[in-house]
């Protein structure tokens, strides 16, 4: 068990995530995103969050890489149930977002910029990579490790606050609130299923459907 290196690595990852997020919030929003920049961002997040979470858990439990995946709740058992929860939660959240969108009509400049670059490849690639990297880190690592020490509701709320703050570069208050609400739902199905497939499914489906609207505008 190598907890000190694990905690140091986790702290470094958190620093990179939030420095990047808050820098993005203050940087001029007129910067044009290219497909290459989006791809680089996706791969960086996969390496940082997905790979980082895997390494942190590997160091904490001092097992094999396979054990590290299991400790992040990548498990086959209950996969069908997890997918069902993910699909159901996506439908439920789309209903919530429809209500929010009706009341508040703020546009998300970053989302619009990403959407303008969407083609058939990015329609799949963006949801796949973002859902795996973010859910592995925020749900598989942060929430589920916290649940071992505190009440699951506290773990879900704290991980959701962290998740929404990591998206502060959206620069739109309603989007940050929506991200927090979505994270609460993702956290709940993670707690119920104990399977990372559930929040990954929901996250993937929601991002996919949002990008699909840009592709066929």
Buried (B, 14 or more C-beta within 10 A) or exposed (E): EEEEEBEEBBEEBBEBBBEBBBEBBEEEEEEEBEEEBBBEBBEEBBEBBBBBBBBBBBBBBEBEEEEBBBBBBBBEEBBEBBBBBBBBBBEEBEEEBEEBEEEEEEEBEBBEBBBEBBEEEBBEBBBBBBBBBBBBBBBBBBBBBBBEEEEBEEBBBBBBEBBBBBBBBBBBEBBBEBBBBBBBBBBBBBBEBBBBBBBBBBBBBBBBEBBBEBEEE
